Amino acid sequence: MVYDFDTAIDRRDTNALAHDGFESYLFRDGGKPELPAAREDLIAMWVADMQFAAPKAALDAMTERLKHPIFGYTMNFGDELYEALCSWCVERYGWSFAREDMQTSLGVIPALFALIDYASEPGEKVLSLTPSYGYFKHAADHLGREFVGSALIQRDGTFTIDFDDFERRASDPAVKLFFLCHPHNPTGRAWTELELRRMGELCFANGVTIVSDEIHCDLLRSGKRHIPLAKLFPDRKDIITCMAISKTFNLAGMMIASIVIPDPELKAIWRKRHYPFINPVSLAAAVGAYRQGGPWLQELKTYLDGNFEWLKGFLAEYLPQARFAIPEATYLAWIDLGAYFPEPVNFTKYFIEKAGVVLEGGEMFVDNGENMVRLNLACPRAQVETALKRMRDAMLVSTQN
């Protein structure tokens, strides 16, 4: 491989959430764990950023921008980001969009909060599939909208949509927004064209606007191809697409996202009310990554494929009752450990205390996550191996007792 994904990079003293902020984030409601060892001996396998260096394409673009000594208020006035992202989407997904429809945001999360505010009223409801990315519910709660979950169905470690339940919930007149995580976090499903069309048609029939969070769209397993929801419904104005460099190129800290809004009225509201400024270095990073980051991404995906294969083999040999299927997308493994725990367990706390591994238990994902853990495999394989062996050993001790 041309790119190095095996070298461990020390993130201490970089204000990294993965290493320095897990207690305040994972245990914000109290009940902090008793750490089994020094903090530096913990293994971070939780928050969805990578333990890999960002691609040289992004670093070079940022370095070039740093040669200009002024970093004043910056907005996306030019066409460079549009041209880079649109070309990326055309090449990989066969989808394009108009320049005037692409807005920028300081990340997808701020966009979620804003879109609830702009596209619904207090007392109305936001629908999503559960288990769910936590900020879907956080955003709804913060804006005074009820969050409604339609539970996915698990079969042999994979997840499918209960369309009868989804239709019933989408037909509630109070439901005005559907937050679609596409591909889905935490299950790793890459929704099929049939699934996407059915979800879209049910939403349109009931006057529900769709916010399609496609932040993981570039991280499908090798050989698979993402289908933007908006590509399937080119004439619809009620699909908002969110994309970003954050997951794809490990640039989450740059805080920049592209939000495609084809509806003229909603677009006017966004432009009037949404904070329009962006970081000039982030803008350079995004353009550079989309223009030149393709080869790095391809090797990354191959490496991630190997991590998932290793995990599957390890579970089959040492924890055969765990239910797990290699996800179609993301770098997140969603594993059912319920067979080893007859009573409910807060896995987030359990694995920190018993194994020194920081991960997220299913309780972190709104609902329908019982018995599950989410493991971030975007790290050197040696780290994956060490973390899983620690988890196995802790579980064997618990089951023997």
DODREN-408157 format. One record per residue (C-alpha): residue in three letters; residue number from 1; x, y, z. Coordinates in steps of 0.02 Angstrom, whole numbers. Each point is the difference from the previous one (the first is absolute). Example, Ala and Ser with C-alpha at 12.3 -4.5 7.8 and 13.67 -1.06 7.14 Angstrom:
<rs>
<r r="ALA" k="1" px="615" py="-225" pz="390"/>
<r r="SER" k="2" px="69" py="172" pz="-33"/>
</rs>
This chain:
<rs>
<r r="MET" k="1" px="0" py="0" pz="0"/>
<r r="VAL" k="2" px="59" py="176" pz="-38"/>
<r r="TYR" k="3" px="-80" py="74" pz="156"/>
<r r="ASP" k="4" px="40" py="-48" pz="179"/>
<r r="PHE" k="5" px="-148" py="-53" pz="107"/>
<r r="ASP" k="6" px="99" py="-109" pz="121"/>
<r r="THR" k="7" px="99" py="133" pz="94"/>
<r r="ALA" k="8" px="-77" py="51" pz="166"/>
<r r="ILE" k="9" px="-9" py="189" pz="20"/>
<r r="ASP" k="10" px="1" py="73" pz="175"/>
<r r="ARG" k="11" px="-145" py="122" pz="17"/>
<r r="ARG" k="12" px="38" py="58" pz="176"/>
<r r="ASP" k="13" px="13" py="189" pz="24"/>
<r r="THR" k="14" px="-104" py="33" pz="-157"/>
<r r="ASN" k="15" px="-166" py="28" pz="91"/>
<r r="ALA" k="16" px="-68" py="-156" pz="-87"/>
<r r="LEU" k="17" px="-175" py="-48" pz="56"/>
<r r="ALA" k="18" px="40" py="-183" pz="-28"/>
<r r="HIS" k="19" px="136" py="3" pz="132"/>
<r r="ASP" k="20" px="-31" py="147" pz="114"/>
<r r="GLY" k="21" px="-189" py="23" pz="-3"/>
<r r="PHE" k="22" px="-79" py="-170" pz="17"/>
<r r="GLU" k="23" px="-54" py="23" pz="181"/>
<r r="SER" k="24" px="-90" py="165" pz="-29"/>
<r r="TYR" k="25" px="-81" py="-66" pz="-159"/>
<r r="LEU" k="26" px="-44" py="-179" pz="43"/>
<r r="PHE" k="27" px="-44" py="32" pz="181"/>
<r r="ARG" k="28" px="-74" py="174" pz="-8"/>
<r r="ASP" k="29" px="-147" py="-59" pz="106"/>
<r r="GLY" k="30" px="112" py="-66" pz="139"/>
<r r="GLY" k="31" px="56" py="-172" pz="52"/>
<r r="LYS" k="32" px="179" py="22" pz="-57"/>
<r r="PRO" k="33" px="101" py="-162" pz="-7"/>
<r r="GLU" k="34" px="141" py="-54" pz="111"/>
<r r="LEU" k="35" px="149" py="-5" pz="-116"/>
<r r="PRO" k="36" px="95" py="-165" pz="12"/>
<r r="ALA" k="37" px="166" py="76" pz="-50"/>
<r r="ALA" k="38" px="83" py="164" pz="-46"/>
<r r="ARG" k="39" px="-96" py="100" pz="-129"/>
<r r="GLU" k="40" px="141" py="-21" pz="-126"/>
<r r="ASP" k="41" px="-24" py="-189" pz="6"/>
<r r="LEU" k="42" px="-182" py="9" pz="-54"/>
<r r="ILE" k="43" px="-38" py="-47" pz="-180"/>
<r r="ALA" k="44" px="-117" py="121" pz="-90"/>
<r r="MET" k="45" px="-121" py="-94" pz="-114"/>
<r r="TRP" k="46" px="-150" py="115" pz="12"/>
<r r="VAL" k="47" px="-34" py="170" pz="-80"/>
<r r="ALA" k="48" px="-10" py="-5" pz="-190"/>
<r r="ASP" k="49" px="164" py="75" pz="-52"/>
<r r="MET" k="50" px="153" py="-98" pz="-55"/>
<r r="GLN" k="51" px="168" py="-35" pz="78"/>
<r r="PHE" k="52" px="79" py="28" pz="-171"/>
<r r="ALA" k="53" px="92" py="152" pz="-68"/>
<r r="ALA" k="54" px="-105" py="105" pz="-118"/>
<r r="PRO" k="55" px="46" py="-18" pz="-184"/>
<r r="LYS" k="56" px="146" py="99" pz="-69"/>
<r r="ALA" k="57" px="-120" py="80" pz="-126"/>
<r r="ALA" k="58" px="-89" py="90" pz="141"/>
<r r="LEU" k="59" px="159" py="39" pz="97"/>
<r r="ASP" k="60" px="84" py="74" pz="-154"/>
<r r="ALA" k="61" px="-152" py="109" pz="-37"/>
<r r="MET" k="62" px="-2" py="65" pz="178"/>
<r r="THR" k="63" px="187" py="33" pz="-4"/>
<r r="GLU" k="64" px="-19" py="100" pz="-159"/>
<r r="ARG" k="65" px="-140" py="103" pz="76"/>
<r r="LEU" k="66" px="106" py="35" pz="154"/>
<r r="LYS" k="67" px="125" py="90" pz="-112"/>
<r r="HIS" k="68" px="-126" py="142" pz="-12"/>
<r r="PRO" k="69" px="13" py="92" pz="167"/>
<r r="ILE" k="70" px="-180" py="64" pz="15"/>
<r r="PHE" k="71" px="-139" py="-109" pz="72"/>
<r r="GLY" k="72" px="-144" py="121" pz="10"/>
<r r="TYR" k="73" px="-186" py="-32" pz="-20"/>
<r r="THR" k="74" px="-20" py="-127" pz="-139"/>
<r r="MET" k="75" px="-151" py="-59" pz="-98"/>
<r r="ASN" k="76" px="-16" py="-120" pz="-146"/>
<r r="PHE" k="77" px="-5" py="134" pz="-134"/>
<r r="GLY" k="78" px="90" py="-97" pz="-136"/>
<r r="ASP" k="79" px="-44" py="-158" pz="-95"/>
<r r="GLU" k="80" px="150" py="-105" pz="51"/>
<r r="LEU" k="81" px="-88" py="-101" pz="135"/>
<r r="TYR" k="82" px="-154" py="-25" pz="-107"/>
<r r="GLU" k="83" px="102" py="-57" pz="-149"/>
<r r="ALA" k="84" px="105" py="-118" pz="106"/>
<r r="LEU" k="85" px="-147" py="-79" pz="93"/>
<r r="CYS" k="86" px="-114" py="-9" pz="-152"/>
<r r="SER" k="87" px="136" py="-83" pz="-103"/>
<r r="TRP" k="88" px="30" py="-122" pz="143"/>
<r r="CYS" k="89" px="-186" py="-45" pz="4"/>
<r r="VAL" k="90" px="-15" py="-15" pz="-189"/>
<r r="GLU" k="91" px="150" py="-115" pz="-11"/>
<r r="ARG" k="92" px="-49" py="-112" pz="146"/>
<r r="TYR" k="93" px="-188" py="8" pz="6"/>
<r r="GLY" k="94" px="-62" py="67" pz="-166"/>
<r r="TRP" k="95" px="-84" py="145" pz="89"/>
<r r="SER" k="96" px="15" py="187" pz="-22"/>
<r r="PHE" k="97" px="-86" py="152" pz="73"/>
<r r="ALA" k="98" px="-12" py="185" pz="-37"/>
<r r="ARG" k="99" px="126" py="123" pz="68"/>
<r r="GLU" k="100" px="-136" py="109" pz="75"/>
<r r="ASP" k="101" px="-68" py="-149" pz="99"/>
<r r="MET" k="102" px="164" py="-33" pz="93"/>
<r r="GLN" k="103" px="15" py="89" pz="166"/>
<r r="THR" k="104" px="140" py="-16" pz="128"/>
<r r="SER" k="105" px="-13" py="-33" pz="186"/>
<r r="LEU" k="106" px="118" py="-18" pz="147"/>
<r r="GLY" k="107" px="-30" py="-187" pz="-5"/>
<r r="VAL" k="108" px="-151" py="-112" pz="-24"/>
<r r="ILE" k="109" px="-54" py="10" pz="183"/>
<r r="PRO" k="110" px="-28" py="189" pz="-5"/>
<r r="ALA" k="111" px="-96" py="-27" pz="-162"/>
<r r="LEU" k="112" px="-115" py="-127" pz="84"/>
<r r="PHE" k="113" px="-44" py="125" pz="137"/>
<r r="ALA" k="114" px="-28" py="137" pz="-128"/>
<r r="LEU" k="115" px="-108" py="-105" pz="-116"/>
<r r="ILE" k="116" px="-116" py="-52" pz="140"/>
<r r="ASP" k="117" px="-21" py="184" pz="43"/>
<r r="TYR" k="118" px="-26" py="54" pz="-181"/>
<r r="ALA" k="119" px="-110" py="-143" pz="-63"/>
<r r="SER" k="120" px="-116" py="-38" pz="147"/>
<r r="GLU" k="121" px="-94" py="83" pz="141"/>
<r r="PRO" k="122" px="3" py="-30" pz="189"/>
<r r="GLY" k="123" px="-113" py="-145" pz="44"/>
<r r="GLU" k="124" px="31" py="-90" pz="-165"/>
<r r="LYS" k="125" px="97" py="-161" pz="-12"/>
<r r="VAL" k="126" px="162" py="-67" pz="-75"/>
<r r="LEU" k="127" px="7" py="-180" pz="-59"/>
<r r="SER" k="128" px="153" py="-111" pz="-14"/>
<r r="LEU" k="129" px="50" py="-183" pz="1"/>
<r r="THR" k="130" px="61" py="-75" pz="163"/>
<r r="PRO" k="131" px="129" py="-36" pz="60"/>
<r r="SER" k="132" px="42" py="178" pz="-46"/>
<r r="TYR" k="133" px="146" py="120" pz="-4"/>
<r r="GLY" k="134" px="-23" py="89" pz="166"/>
<r r="TYR" k="135" px="5" py="177" pz="-69"/>
<r r="PHE" k="136" px="-157" py="-31" pz="-101"/>
<r r="LYS" k="137" px="-95" py="-9" pz="164"/>
<r r="HIS" k="138" px="106" py="133" pz="87"/>
<r r="ALA" k="139" px="-43" py="123" pz="-138"/>
<r r="ALA" k="140" px="-185" py="-40" pz="7"/>
<r r="ASP" k="141" px="-4" py="14" pz="190"/>
<r r="HIS" k="142" px="95" py="165" pz="-2"/>
<r r="LEU" k="143" px="-122" py="79" pz="-122"/>
<r r="GLY" k="144" px="-155" py="-64" pz="90"/>
<r r="ARG" k="145" px="-48" py="-132" pz="-129"/>
<r r="GLU" k="146" px="-50" py="-175" pz="50"/>
<r r="PHE" k="147" px="118" py="-134" pz="-65"/>
<r r="VAL" k="148" px="-88" py="-152" pz="-71"/>
<r r="GLY" k="149" px="95" py="-161" pz="-32"/>
<r r="SER" k="150" px="-43" py="-140" pz="-120"/>
<r r="ALA" k="151" px="94" py="-153" pz="62"/>
<r r="LEU" k="152" px="107" py="-99" pz="-122"/>
<r r="ILE" k="153" px="-18" py="-188" pz="0"/>
<r r="GLN" k="154" px="155" py="-106" pz="33"/>
<r r="ARG" k="155" px="20" py="-165" pz="-91"/>
<r r="ASP" k="156" px="164" py="-96" pz="15"/>
<r r="GLY" k="157" px="99" py="155" pz="40"/>
<r r="THR" k="158" px="-71" py="107" pz="-141"/>
<r r="PHE" k="159" px="-136" py="130" pz="10"/>
<r r="THR" k="160" px="-153" py="33" pz="-106"/>
<r r="ILE" k="161" px="-139" py="130" pz="1"/>
<r r="ASP" k="162" px="-170" py="-41" pz="71"/>
<r r="PHE" k="163" px="-97" py="89" pz="-136"/>
<r r="ASP" k="164" px="-169" py="-28" pz="81"/>
<r r="ASP" k="165" px="61" py="90" pz="155"/>
<r r="PHE" k="166" px="89" py="132" pz="-103"/>
<r r="GLU" k="167" px="-156" py="38" pz="-101"/>
<r r="ARG" k="168" px="-107" py="12" pz="156"/>
<r r="ARG" k="169" px="118" py="125" pz="78"/>
<r r="ALA" k="170" px="29" py="101" pz="-159"/>
<r r="SER" k="171" px="-188" py="18" pz="-22"/>
<r r="ASP" k="172" px="-15" py="93" pz="166"/>
<r r="PRO" k="173" px="-49" py="178" pz="-53"/>
<r r="ALA" k="174" px="118" py="70" pz="133"/>
<r r="VAL" k="175" px="153" py="-82" pz="-80"/>
<r r="LYS" k="176" px="80" py="131" pz="-113"/>
<r r="LEU" k="177" px="181" py="-57" pz="-15"/>
<r r="PHE" k="178" px="84" py="-167" pz="-28"/>
<r r="PHE" k="179" px="184" py="-10" pz="47"/>
<r r="LEU" k="180" px="72" py="-137" pz="-109"/>
<r r="CYS" k="181" px="174" py="-61" pz="45"/>
<r r="HIS" k="182" px="63" py="-64" pz="-168"/>
<r r="PRO" k="183" px="105" py="-106" pz="17"/>
<r r="HIS" k="184" px="-65" py="-40" pz="173"/>
<r r="ASN" k="185" px="94" py="32" pz="161"/>
<r r="PRO" k="186" px="17" py="-107" pz="105"/>
<r r="THR" k="187" px="-55" py="-156" pz="-96"/>
<r r="GLY" k="188" px="103" py="32" pz="-157"/>
<r r="ARG" k="189" px="-143" py="-35" pz="-120"/>
<r r="ALA" k="190" px="19" py="72" pz="-175"/>
<r r="TRP" k="191" px="-182" py="15" pz="-49"/>
<r r="THR" k="192" px="-49" py="-80" pz="-165"/>
<r r="GLU" k="193" px="-84" py="95" pz="-141"/>
<r r="LEU" k="194" px="-164" py="-90" pz="40"/>
<r r="GLU" k="195" px="9" py="50" pz="184"/>
<r r="LEU" k="196" px="44" py="179" pz="-43"/>
<r r="ARG" k="197" px="-142" py="17" pz="-125"/>
<r r="ARG" k="198" px="-126" py="-72" pz="122"/>
<r r="MET" k="199" px="54" py="114" pz="142"/>
<r r="GLY" k="200" px="-3" py="149" pz="-117"/>
<r r="GLU" k="201" px="-171" py="-38" pz="-71"/>
<r r="LEU" k="202" px="-76" py="-25" pz="173"/>
<r r="CYS" k="203" px="71" py="166" pz="58"/>
<r r="PHE" k="204" px="-58" py="95" pz="-154"/>
<r r="ALA" k="205" px="-175" py="-75" pz="13"/>
<r r="ASN" k="206" px="-13" py="69" pz="176"/>
<r r="GLY" k="207" px="81" py="171" pz="-25"/>
<r r="VAL" k="208" px="158" py="-46" pz="95"/>
<r r="THR" k="209" px="162" py="89" pz="-48"/>
<r r="ILE" k="210" px="154" py="-112" pz="-2"/>
<r r="VAL" k="211" px="170" py="51" pz="69"/>
<r r="SER" k="212" px="119" py="-130" pz="-70"/>
<r r="ASP" k="213" px="159" py="-3" pz="104"/>
<r r="GLU" k="214" px="124" py="-79" pz="-120"/>
<r r="ILE" k="215" px="156" py="38" pz="100"/>
<r r="HIS" k="216" px="59" py="-183" pz="-10"/>
<r r="CYS" k="217" px="-38" py="-17" pz="-186"/>
<r r="ASP" k="218" px="181" py="-19" pz="-56"/>
<r r="LEU" k="219" px="37" py="-141" pz="122"/>
<r r="LEU" k="220" px="-86" py="-150" pz="-76"/>
<r r="ARG" k="221" px="87" py="-168" pz="-11"/>
<r r="SER" k="222" px="108" py="-20" pz="-154"/>
<r r="GLY" k="223" px="-104" py="-36" pz="-155"/>
<r r="LYS" k="224" px="-161" py="78" pz="67"/>
<r r="ARG" k="225" px="-68" py="167" pz="-61"/>
<r r="HIS" k="226" px="-99" py="130" pz="94"/>
<r r="ILE" k="227" px="-167" py="60" pz="-71"/>
<r r="PRO" k="228" px="-41" py="180" pz="49"/>
<r r="LEU" k="229" px="-184" py="10" pz="45"/>
<r r="ALA" k="230" px="-22" py="158" pz="-103"/>
<r r="LYS" k="231" px="65" py="-90" pz="-155"/>
<r r="LEU" k="232" px="-153" py="-114" pz="5"/>
<r r="PHE" k="233" px="-121" py="147" pz="9"/>
<r r="PRO" k="234" px="80" py="136" pz="-108"/>
<r r="ASP" k="235" px="-159" py="105" pz="-9"/>
<r r="ARG" k="236" px="-36" py="4" pz="187"/>
<r r="LYS" k="237" px="35" py="159" pz="96"/>
<r r="ASP" k="238" px="-30" py="-78" pz="171"/>
<r r="ILE" k="239" px="163" py="-98" pz="16"/>
<r r="ILE" k="240" px="146" py="85" pz="88"/>
<r r="THR" k="241" px="169" py="-87" pz="-20"/>
<r r="CYS" k="242" px="140" py="20" pz="127"/>
<r r="MET" k="243" px="179" py="-47" pz="-47"/>
<r r="ALA" k="244" px="170" py="39" pz="77"/>
<r r="ILE" k="245" px="185" py="-39" pz="-3"/>
<r r="SER" k="246" px="-4" py="-43" pz="185"/>
<r r="LYS" k="247" px="-23" py="-189" pz="-4"/>
<r r="THR" k="248" px="74" py="-33" pz="-172"/>
<r r="PHE" k="249" px="168" py="84" pz="29"/>
<r r="ASN" k="250" px="9" py="7" pz="190"/>
<r r="LEU" k="251" px="-25" py="188" pz="3"/>
<r r="ALA" k="252" px="-143" py="13" pz="125"/>
<r r="GLY" k="253" px="89" py="137" pz="97"/>
<r r="MET" k="254" px="-1" py="114" pz="-153"/>
<r r="MET" k="255" px="-187" py="29" pz="23"/>
<r r="ILE" k="256" px="-61" py="20" pz="-178"/>
<r r="ALA" k="257" px="-144" py="-85" pz="-90"/>
<r r="SER" k="258" px="-96" py="22" pz="-162"/>
<r r="ILE" k="259" px="-190" py="5" pz="12"/>
<r r="VAL" k="260" px="-97" py="-17" pz="-164"/>
<r r="ILE" k="261" px="-170" py="86" pz="13"/>
<r r="PRO" k="262" px="-102" py="2" pz="-161"/>
<r r="ASP" k="263" px="-158" py="77" pz="74"/>
<r r="PRO" k="264" px="3" py="188" pz="-38"/>
<r r="GLU" k="265" px="-98" py="51" pz="155"/>
<r r="LEU" k="266" px="103" py="-102" pz="121"/>
<r r="LYS" k="267" px="159" py="56" pz="-86"/>
<r r="ALA" k="268" px="-51" py="182" pz="23"/>
<r r="ILE" k="269" px="-31" py="-31" pz="185"/>
<r r="TRP" k="270" px="168" py="-86" pz="17"/>
<r r="ARG" k="271" px="92" py="144" pz="-82"/>
<r r="LYS" k="272" px="-90" py="127" pz="107"/>
<r r="ARG" k="273" px="23" py="-86" pz="167"/>
<r r="HIS" k="274" px="147" py="-121" pz="-8"/>
<r r="TYR" k="275" px="173" py="55" pz="56"/>
<r r="PRO" k="276" px="90" py="20" pz="-168"/>
<r r="PHE" k="277" px="184" py="2" pz="48"/>
<r r="ILE" k="278" px="123" py="-143" pz="-14"/>
<r r="ASN" k="279" px="181" py="-31" pz="46"/>
<r r="PRO" k="280" px="113" py="46" pz="-147"/>
<r r="VAL" k="281" px="118" py="-143" pz="38"/>
<r r="SER" k="282" px="-147" py="-121" pz="5"/>
<r r="LEU" k="283" px="-58" py="61" pz="-169"/>
<r r="ALA" k="284" px="172" py="-33" pz="-74"/>
<r r="ALA" k="285" px="4" py="-173" pz="81"/>
<r r="ALA" k="286" px="-168" py="-48" pz="-74"/>
<r r="VAL" k="287" px="46" py="54" pz="-176"/>
<r r="GLY" k="288" px="169" py="-88" pz="9"/>
<r r="ALA" k="289" px="-73" py="-161" pz="70"/>
<r r="TYR" k="290" px="-138" py="-13" pz="-130"/>
<r r="ARG" k="291" px="120" py="41" pz="-143"/>
<r r="GLN" k="292" px="146" py="-113" pz="46"/>
<r r="GLY" k="293" px="-55" py="-115" pz="143"/>
<r r="GLY" k="294" px="-74" py="-142" pz="-102"/>
<r r="PRO" k="295" px="151" py="-117" pz="1"/>
<r r="TRP" k="296" px="20" py="19" pz="189"/>
<r r="LEU" k="297" px="-184" py="-41" pz="25"/>
<r r="GLN" k="298" px="12" py="-156" pz="-107"/>
<r r="GLU" k="299" px="144" py="-69" pz="103"/>
<r r="LEU" k="300" px="-89" py="49" pz="161"/>
<r r="LYS" k="301" px="-153" py="-101" pz="-52"/>
<r r="THR" k="302" px="109" py="-152" pz="-36"/>
<r r="TYR" k="303" px="81" py="15" pz="171"/>
<r r="LEU" k="304" px="-169" py="17" pz="85"/>
<r r="ASP" k="305" px="-62" py="-154" pz="-94"/>
<r r="GLY" k="306" px="146" py="-95" pz="77"/>
<r r="ASN" k="307" px="-40" py="62" pz="175"/>
<r r="PHE" k="308" px="-180" py="-59" pz="-17"/>
<r r="GLU" k="309" px="55" py="-170" pz="-65"/>
<r r="TRP" k="310" px="119" py="-18" pz="146"/>
<r r="LEU" k="311" px="-138" py="45" pz="123"/>
<r r="LYS" k="312" px="-120" py="-124" pz="-78"/>
<r r="GLY" k="313" px="128" py="-140" pz="14"/>
<r r="PHE" k="314" px="44" py="45" pz="179"/>
<r r="LEU" k="315" px="-181" py="-1" pz="56"/>
<r r="ALA" k="316" px="-32" py="-165" pz="-88"/>
<r r="GLU" k="317" px="146" py="-80" pz="91"/>
<r r="TYR" k="318" px="-9" py="76" pz="173"/>
<r r="LEU" k="319" px="-177" py="71" pz="22"/>
<r r="PRO" k="320" px="-104" py="-108" pz="-116"/>
<r r="GLN" k="321" px="-166" py="49" pz="80"/>
<r r="ALA" k="322" px="24" py="183" pz="-46"/>
<r r="ARG" k="323" px="-112" py="52" pz="-143"/>
<r r="PHE" k="324" px="93" py="102" pz="-128"/>
<r r="ALA" k="325" px="-3" py="29" pz="-187"/>
<r r="ILE" k="326" px="131" py="105" pz="-90"/>
<r r="PRO" k="327" px="-90" py="165" pz="-35"/>
<r r="GLU" k="328" px="-25" py="59" pz="-177"/>
<r r="ALA" k="329" px="63" py="173" pz="47"/>
<r r="THR" k="330" px="87" py="107" pz="133"/>
<r r="TYR" k="331" px="151" py="-51" pz="103"/>
<r r="LEU" k="332" px="-112" py="-45" pz="148"/>
<r r="ALA" k="333" px="-33" py="-178" pz="58"/>
<r r="TRP" k="334" px="-171" py="-30" pz="81"/>
<r r="ILE" k="335" px="10" py="-159" pz="104"/>
<r r="ASP" k="336" px="-134" py="-90" pz="101"/>
<r r="LEU" k="337" px="76" py="-73" pz="160"/>
<r r="GLY" k="338" px="-166" py="-41" pz="83"/>
<r r="ALA" k="339" px="33" py="-188" pz="1"/>
<r r="TYR" k="340" px="139" py="27" pz="127"/>
<r r="PHE" k="341" px="-96" py="115" pz="117"/>
<r r="PRO" k="342" px="-165" py="-67" pz="69"/>
<r r="GLU" k="343" px="-35" py="166" pz="87"/>
<r r="PRO" k="344" px="5" py="174" pz="-77"/>
<r r="VAL" k="345" px="172" py="81" pz="6"/>
<r r="ASN" k="346" px="61" py="176" pz="-32"/>
<r r="PHE" k="347" px="135" py="-56" pz="-120"/>
<r r="THR" k="348" px="79" py="172" pz="-13"/>
<r r="LYS" k="349" px="43" py="-4" pz="185"/>
<r r="TYR" k="350" px="31" py="-187" pz="7"/>
<r r="PHE" k="351" px="137" py="-6" pz="-132"/>
<r r="ILE" k="352" px="90" py="153" pz="67"/>
<r r="GLU" k="353" px="4" py="-73" pz="175"/>
<r r="LYS" k="354" px="31" py="-182" pz="-44"/>
<r r="ALA" k="355" px="107" py="13" pz="-157"/>
<r r="GLY" k="356" px="66" py="177" pz="-12"/>
<r r="VAL" k="357" px="-87" py="18" pz="-169"/>
<r r="VAL" k="358" px="-101" py="157" pz="-35"/>
<r r="LEU" k="359" px="-147" py="-43" pz="-112"/>
<r r="GLU" k="360" px="-184" py="43" pz="-13"/>
<r r="GLY" k="361" px="-134" py="-118" pz="60"/>
<r r="GLY" k="362" px="-168" py="-9" pz="-83"/>
<r r="GLU" k="363" px="-74" py="110" pz="135"/>
<r r="MET" k="364" px="87" py="148" pz="-85"/>
<r r="PHE" k="365" px="-107" py="-16" pz="-157"/>
<r r="VAL" k="366" px="-172" py="60" pz="55"/>
<r r="ASP" k="367" px="-98" py="-163" pz="-5"/>
<r r="ASN" k="368" px="0" py="-178" pz="-66"/>
<r r="GLY" k="369" px="185" py="-25" pz="42"/>
<r r="GLU" k="370" px="-15" py="-127" pz="139"/>
<r r="ASN" k="371" px="147" py="-122" pz="16"/>
<r r="MET" k="372" px="99" py="93" pz="-133"/>
<r r="VAL" k="373" px="171" py="81" pz="-4"/>
<r r="ARG" k="374" px="70" py="117" pz="-134"/>
<r r="LEU" k="375" px="185" py="-18" pz="-35"/>
<r r="ASN" k="376" px="99" py="121" pz="-107"/>
<r r="LEU" k="377" px="116" py="-101" pz="-112"/>
<r r="ALA" k="378" px="83" py="150" pz="-84"/>
<r r="CYS" k="379" px="164" py="-30" pz="89"/>
<r r="PRO" k="380" px="158" py="-104" pz="-23"/>
<r r="ARG" k="381" px="-36" py="-186" pz="-2"/>
<r r="ALA" k="382" px="112" py="-28" pz="149"/>
<r r="GLN" k="383" px="-115" py="114" pz="101"/>
<r r="VAL" k="384" px="-153" py="-97" pz="-57"/>
<r r="GLU" k="385" px="83" py="-163" pz="51"/>
<r r="THR" k="386" px="51" py="64" pz="172"/>
<r r="ALA" k="387" px="-171" py="73" pz="36"/>
<r r="LEU" k="388" px="-94" py="-158" pz="-50"/>
<r r="LYS" k="389" px="114" py="-111" pz="102"/>
<r r="ARG" k="390" px="-28" py="110" pz="152"/>
<r r="MET" k="391" px="-187" py="-7" pz="-27"/>
<r r="ARG" k="392" px="2" py="-189" pz="-22"/>
<r r="ASP" k="393" px="102" py="-25" pz="158"/>
<r r="ALA" k="394" px="-115" py="112" pz="102"/>
<r r="MET" k="395" px="-154" py="-91" pz="-63"/>
<r r="LEU" k="396" px="73" py="-171" pz="37"/>
<r r="VAL" k="397" px="35" py="52" pz="179"/>
<r r="SER" k="398" px="-177" py="67" pz="19"/>
<r r="THR" k="399" px="-84" py="-155" pz="-72"/>
<r r="GLN" k="400" px="107" py="-117" pz="106"/>
<r r="ASN" k="401" px="-52" py="94" pz="156"/>
</rs>
